[in-house]
């Protein structure tokens, strides 16, 4: 897999945080585990979900199980919940 489609705004937010003041990316990291409704959707989690969705869709012969544990397929990134 060479490319995947991800949310453009989430990617922009993470890249801006990585190149901006250090507290911005640390805030994103610290708020990844907050439940939906408490905070805005976390851009890091959005990118992880998009990547894992694309990974699962491109695996030929792999069963499409919605709650498949991230560590069962090589190459996936484990989201923080």
JORAHU-V11941 format. One record per backbone hydrogen bond with DSSP energy under -1.0 kcal/mol. CO is the residue of the C=O (numbers start at 1). NH is the residue of the N-H. E is the energy in kcal/mol with one decimal. If there is no record, write none. Layout:
[[CO NH E] [CO NH E]]
This chain:
[[7 11 -2.2] [8 12 -2.5] [9 13 -2.6] [10 14 -2.4] [11 15 -2.7] [12 16 -2.5] [13 17 -2.2] [14 18 -2.4] [15 19 -1.6] [21 24 -1.7] [22 26 -1.7] [23 27 -1.9] [24 28 -2.0] [25 29 -2.4] [26 30 -2.4] [27 31 -1.7] [31 34 -1.3] [35 38 -1.9] [42 46 -2.2] [43 47 -2.3] [44 48 -2.3] [45 49 -2.7] [46 50 -2.5] [47 51 -2.6] [48 52 -2.8] [49 53 -2.3] [50 54 -2.3] [51 55 -2.7] [52 56 -2.6] [53 57 -2.2] [54 58 -1.6] [59 62 -1.1] [63 65 -1.3] [65 68 -1.6] [69 72 -2.1] [73 76 -1.4]]
